[in-house]
Amino acid sequence: MDIVILSADGRAVMQTADWDGDIAYGDDENRFTISRVGGDVLVRGMRWQVDGTPYSGIVDTVCPTVSTDGVTTVSYKGRTVQG
């Protein structure tokens, strides 16, 4: 499933299927973590959405991790937004 990456002002920047995610919606949880292998793509304040669904979020934290083999995985965490 593709996600659309948006700038902080809502302008589409790119679309990618290269991601993994954990998305929580509801009365008690409104958070997400999405990850992708490779360099930094998103910065704090940027947004993402899955076209045709109510799933989207705003990036609050960027967490790069370098594995022992030198591969960088970047995780993004933040608030989910429905609608």
Secondary structure, DSSP 4 states (H G I P E B T S, - for coil): --EEEE-TTS-EEEEES--EEEEE-SSS--EEEEEEESS----TT-EEE-TTSSEEEEEEEEEEEE-TTS-EEEEEEEEEEE-
